[in-house]
Amino acid sequence: MTSEVIIDVQPKEISIALLEDKNLVEYQNEPREASFAVGNIYVGKVRKLMPGLNACFVDVGSEKDAFLHYLDLGLQFSSYEKYLKQVASDRKKLYPIQKATNQPVLPKEGSIQNVLKVGQEILVQVVKEPINTKGPRLTCELSFAGRYMVLIPFGDKVSVSSKIKRGEERSRLKQLVQSMKPKNFGVIVRTVAEGKRAAELDQELKVLLKRWEDAIIKFQKTTERPQLLFEEQTRAVALLRDLFNPTYDGIYVNDAEIHSQIHDYLSLIAPDKAEIVKLYNGKVPIFDNFNVTKQIKSGFGRTVNYKRGAYLIIEHTEAMHVVDVNSGTRIKKENGQEANALETNLGAADELARQLRLRDMGGIIVVDFIDMNLAEDRQLLYERMCENMKKDRARHNILPLSKFGLMQITRQRVRPAMDVAVEEPCPTCHGTGKIKSSILFTDQLESKIDILVNKIGMKRFTLHVHPYVAAFINQGVFSLKRRWQLKYGFGIKIVPSQKMAFLQYEFYDDKRQFIDMQEENEVSK
């Protein structure tokens, strides 16, 4: 199996696609100015206590106050609280955590109003991003995740991933990390640390300790509250940290800065694989070149087709996700309805496992498969679903089919499910139902080019249009593109983009910055 990561960096957003055998299996899209990410650490202020919920709301600078439950304060909250007071008491010299004394653990049956008060400063970490009407979910049990281990301040033990099965390897890793970690730190050894040398583990431990120290120094030096103390690595690097596999064949990115960050990160964790990071400079948009755009448009949406006319209908509700399996226009097999239902359901299990990863669907997922009478067929479907979900990194639980033919799945929910709009808005009428004559579209484009060249004075720019429109502009020996270049200069480039709707267009300067050339009466009111 070949695996490739494609990273599309745009001025306003960054998109990351993971391909397995050229098929899209994971997709992330985030605004570049996104202010929240799982893993960020803040010093916030308690805004409101909720004794009935045994929780509080904390101001961390978000639009909605973040939620912190008493149980998420952590057993070592008292140790954190005392240490922060010691750090804040001296703004010039940092009080080392190794000298801090551990305080009694917080009782599990306690009440939040006996621990916190309104206006109190606390150190918190985002564990869930804002979802729908809910603000971020917080914890006071801080952690710094690396490739091989997770560092936990004020922890006291070393834990090894249960996925490492060999007893001697577990003992080796535990003793090794125990000997190198400083006092008042706990460590969780991750699965990928299996077989790694002491030098590699020690190098990463030093990097994680430096992140903790930088966060505390920032807390010590600044008085502004709330304050971001530690920001999780860029989305591209964070995804690679958890996803990276030595069998990757290539990581392609179309931005020099992000390319440099990823190359540096891989040079640190896997020096022999640093060269698979490649800067993409092609004229065609990177997602179009790797056939990602087409897969996004066919893979998202309410209806998803898979084998021989069968399809899934996926509905998102506030409480859960509901999936209906339909045989569609499939031709029934000669040996009857049962065999036809089994084949359709097995194909649905394959596609559904991909959709869960692709859309990052979390919470409760209820799947209505086609009814099957034989118990062995229902068991086969359950085993197929469990096998498909082994590739999923998110924690999940799958129940066998109920007597109504429903399968219930729970999947870890950390961020909102991906919901990509695949229906294209009309770029010319904006919902009014009336458009200008399409034959005049190229005249409209030329007028924009004239404004850019003769009024604004821009000589080099790129015009992104639908592939059909690009083909029309480029057709012939003396094409429309050639006439424009002779009239306005050879700095004009035409790029076919599958992301564009039929009569949609976008201009970009030579630094790939978007140029807004929409007229006022073209914009939707």
N, C-alpha and C positions, 0 to 999 in steps of 0.2 A: 504493500500500500504506500502510495506517495502522499506526502503532506506538504502543503504550502500555505504560508501566511501572506495575505495581500493587504497592504495598509494604504488607504486613500486619505491623504491629508488635504483638506480644503480650508479656505480662510476662516470659515465659521464652524466647521465640524471635522471630526476625524472618524473614519469608518475602518473597521478591521474585519476581515473575512478569513476563516480557516477552511481550506479545501482539503478533502481527502479523496484521492483518485479523481481530482477535478470537480468533485461534487461539494457544494457549499453545505457545511455542517454547523458552523458557528458564525454569528454576525453580531458585531457591536457597533453602535453609532452614538456618538456623544458630541454635544456642543463643545467647542474648544474652550469656551469661557465657563464651562460647568464648574460651579463653586463647591460641589459636594462629591465626595467619592468615598466608598467604603475604605476604612483604614486611616482616614484623616484624624488627627488628634487636635483638640481645642482645649483652651481654658475657657470655660463658660460660667455663666451666673445662673443660679437657681431662680427661676421666674415665679413659679407657683407650685405649692405642695398640694397633692391630691390624696389625702389620707384614705379615702374610700377605695382608691385603686392601689394604695401603697406605692405610689409613684410620684414623680414630679415632672414639671416642664422646665427645660433649660434653654437659655438664650445662647446660641452659638453663632449668631449672625445670619441665620436662615430666615426666609420669609415667614415660616411657621416655626414655633418653638419646638425643640426636639424633645423626645419622650425618653425618660429614664426610670426603670422600675427598680424597686428596692433590691430585688435579687440580682440585678445587674451592677450593683455597687461593688460586688466582689468581696471575698473574704478578707482581703488585705486593704480595704478602704481606709481603715484607721491609720495604717502605716503610711499610705500615700498622703493622707491629710497632714500628719505630723511632719513628714519630710518636706512638703510644699511650704509649710510655715517656716521651717529652718532655711530653705532656699530663699524665700522672700525676705527674710530678716537681714540678709547681707547681699546687697546688689553688686558687690565687687568680687567677692570670693565665693566660688561654688562649693556648697557643702556636698562631699562625695557620698553617693548612695551606699557605698560599702561600709560607711561608718554609721548608717542609720540603724536604729534598733526596731525590730519588728514588734508591732503592737498586737494586742489580742484580736483574734479573728472576729468578724462581724457575725452575730447570731443569725441563723437562717430564718428564724421566726420573728425577727425584729420589726419595728415600724419606722417608716422613712421620716416621720416628723420628729423622732427622737435622735436622728442622725444628721439631718440637714435642716437649714433654715433659709428663708427667702433672702436673696442677695449674696449667698455664700458662693465663693469661687471653687470650682471643682475641675479636675482634669478628666476629660471624657474622650472617647473614640467612637466614630461612626461605624455601626455594624449593619445598618440598613439605610439605604438612601430614601428620600421622600417618595412615597407612593400614593398616587391619587391625592386625597385630602389630608393625608397623614404626613407629619414632619419626619425628620430623620430619627432613627432609633439608636440609642446610645448605650455604651457600657463604660464602667470605670476600670475594668480589667484590661489594661493596655497590653498590646502585643505589637511586635515589629516582625513582619514576615519576610523571610528571605527564600532563596531557592532550596536550601538544604535544611533550614531550621527556622523556628519561630522563637523570638526572644520575649520573655515575660518578666518585666521588672517586678520586684518583690515576690517573685515565685521562689520556691525552695527545692524543686525536684526536676529531674530530667526524665522526660517521657519519650518513648520511641513509638513511631507509627505502627499500628497493629497490622498494617499490610506487609511489614517486614516479618516474615515467618520464621527464618532460621534463628534458633536460640543463640548460637555463638555470635552471630552478627549483631543481634540486639544487645547482647552483653558488651561486645566490643564498642559499639557506638555509645552506649550509656556511660561506660567507664571513661571513654575518650572525652566526651563532652563534659562530664562531671569534673574532670581534671583541668579543663581549660576555662570553664565559665567562672566569672567573678562572684563574690558573695552577694547575696540578695537578688540574684537573677535565676529564673527558671528557664528551661529550654524544652521545646517540643521538637524532636528530630523527625523530619519529613521522609516520606518513602524514597524520594530520589537520592537521599544521602547514603543509601545502601551501597557498600563497597567503596565509598569515597575515602581518600587519604586524610590524615590529620591536618596536613597543611591547608587543604581546601576548606575544611570545616573551620579551622582557626581563622582563616582569612575572612570568611563570611561573618563569623562571630564578631570580629573587630569592626566590620562595616555596620552591623546592627547596633553594636554598643555606641558607635559614633552617632548614629541617628538618635538614639535615646539622649545622649549627652547634648546634642545640638538642640533638641526640643526643650530640655530643661534650662539650658542657657538662654534660650529665647524667652522662656517664662520668667527667668530671673531678671533679664535686661529690660523687658517691656512692661508697661503698666496699663496699656490699652486692653479693655475687656468688652466683649469676647475677643479672643485672639487665636488665629491658626498657628499651632506650634510645629506640627509635622504634616507635610502633605505627601500623600501616597504617590508613588512614582507615576509618570505619565501612563495613560491608559494602554498605550502600545507596549511599554516595558512591563507593566503590571500583568498584562495578559500573557506575555511571553514567559514571565517568571513562573506562572502556574501551568502554562500549557506546553512549554518548550520540551521537545523530544529530540534526542540525538539523531533520530531518523529523518528529521526535516530535510527536505530537498532544497528549499529556498524560502527566503523571506524578502518580499519585494515591497519597497516603499517609494513614494513619489516626492518626498520632501527631504532635503539635505540635512536639516537639523534633526529630525526624528530618526533619519538613517544613521546619523552619527551617534545618537543616544543608544539606539539598539545595538549598533556595532560595538560600542564601548561596554555595554552590559554583557553581551555574549563573550567578549574578550575576557571578561572577569569570570563568568561561570562555566564557559566551555570554549577555551581559546581555539581549539581545533575546528570549531564550527563558525567562527566569526566571519569567515569568507562567504557563507551562504547568504549573508545580508547584502542585498543588491539595490542600488539606487535606480529607479525606473525613470527614464527620460524620453519615453516614446511619445509620439504625437497624439496617438489615440488615448483617451482616458484610461487609467490603469485598470479600473473595474471592467471596462468594456473589453480590454485586451485579454483578460483572464476569464471572460464570460461570467463575471460575477453579477453584473447588472441584470442580465436576463434571468439568472437564477433567483435573484432577489424579487423580481417582479412576478415570477411564477411560483415562488415558494411562500410568499406572504399573501394575506388576503383571507377572506372568509372561506373560500373553496380552494382546495388543493388537490390536483389530480395526481394519481400515481400510475398503477399498472392497468393497461387494457381497458380504459374507460372508467375504472373505479375511482372514487374520490372521497376526501374527508371534508366535513363541514366543521369549522372551528369557531366557537363562539366564546367571547370573553365577557364575563359578568363580574360584579363587584366581589362576589363570594368565591367563585371558582371558574375554571375553564371547562367547557363542555365540548366533546368531540363526537360527531356522528359519522359512522362508516357506511358508505353506500356503494353498492355493486355497479350502479350506473348502467352503461350499455354493454357490460360484459356478456359474452355468449356462454350459456350454461355448459358445464362439462358433461360428457356423455354418461359418467357414472353418478350423476344426480346432484341435487341441490346441496347436500351436505358437503361434498367435495368442493363445490363452487364456493360455498360460504367459507370453508376453511382456507382455501387459497386466497380469497379476497381479504380475510381477516389477517392472515400472515403477512400479506403485502402492506396492509394498514399498520401492523405493528412495526414493520421496518420504517415506514414513512413517519409514523408518529414519534418514534424515538429520535429521528432526525429533527422533526419540528420542535420537540421540547428543547433541544439544545439550540436550535436556530433562533427561536423566539425567546429563549430564556424564560419559559413559562414556569411559574412557581405556585405554591399553594396547593389547592386540591384540583385534580384533573379527573373528570369522569368521562369514560369512553363507552359509547354504546356500539358494541360490535354486532355484526349480523348473527342472529340466533343460530346456535349449533346444538344438535341433540345428543351427540356422543360425548361422554365425559373425557375420553382420551383425546379428542380434538380440542376441548376446552383447556385441558392440561398442556397440550402441545403449544397452544397459543400463549398461555401464561409463561411457559418456559422460553418461548421465542422473545417475548417482551422483556423478560429478565435478562436474557443474553444480550439483546440490543442495548439495554440501558447500562451495561458494564462500562461503556465508553464515556458515560456521562460523569463529569467531575462533581456535579452538585449532589448533595445527599438526597436520597429518594427512597420511597417504600412503595411496593407494588402488591396489591391484593389480588387473589384469584378471582375469576369471574363469579359474580353473584348469580342467584337463580333467575334473575331478570336479564342476564347477559351483559351486565355492566362491570367494567373494570375500574377500580379506584386507584389512583396514583397520587402520592404526595411528593412534592419536590421542593427543595430548599428555595426560599424566596428571599433574595437579597436586594434586587433592584426591579423596577417595573419591567413587565414582559415587553419584548420588542414588538411594536405594532407599526409596521411600515405601510403607508398608504400606497397601494398599487394602482388605484384608479387615478387617471390623469385629469386634472382640471382643464377646462377649455382655456387655452392661453390667449384667445383672441376676444371672446365675449365676456369672460369672467362672470358667467351665470346669467347674463341678460337674455341669452337666446338669439342675439343678433351679432353678426361678425362682418368685418370688412371683406370685400371680395378677396379670395385667396390668391387670385392672379396678381394682385398688387403687393403680395407679401415681400417679394424680392426688391420692389421699389422702396418699401418701407425700410428694409435692411440697408439699402444703399443710402437712404437719407440719414440713417444713424451713422454710417461710415463717414459720410460727408461732414457731419457735425463733429465727429471725433477728430478727423484729420484737419479740416479747414477752420473750425471754430475753437476747438480745445487744443489743437496742435499736437495730438498724439499720433506718432508715425508707426509704432509697432504695437499690435494687439491681436487677439485671437477671438474668433467668432464661433461659439458652440451652437450647433443646430441639430435637428433630428437627422438621422442617417439618410432618409429619403430626400430631404431638402438639400443636404450636403451633396448627394449624388447629382441632383439637378443643377446645383451651382457649379459643380466640377465637370459636367458632361461637355463633350465636344473638344475639338482642337482649339478653337477660340472661345473658351468657356466664359461664363459670367464671372467666375473668379479671376480669370486672366484679364478681362476687361476692367474689373475693379482695380486690380494691381497696377495696370498701365495708367489708370486715371488718378488713383489715390496713393500709389506707392506699393512696393513689394514687401512692406511690413505686415500686410494683411494675411492672416492664416485662417483657414476654415477647418474646423474639427467636428467630425460626426460624433455625436454623443447619444447613447441609448437612453440616458437619463432625461433627455428633452422630450416634451410632448411634440405633436406634429408641427404646429406653427409657433413653437416657443423658441426663444433665442436668448443667449447670454454673451456679454462681452467681457473679456479679461485682458488686463494689461500684460506687459512682458515679465512682470513679477508675479503673475498668476493671481492678482487681486481683482475681485469682481468690480465691474464698472456698471453702475445703474443707469441704463439708457431708456427706462420705461417712461413714456409720456404720461402726464397726469390723467388724461382721459382713457389711458389703457389700463390703469390700475383699478382693481376691484374696489368698489366703494364699501 
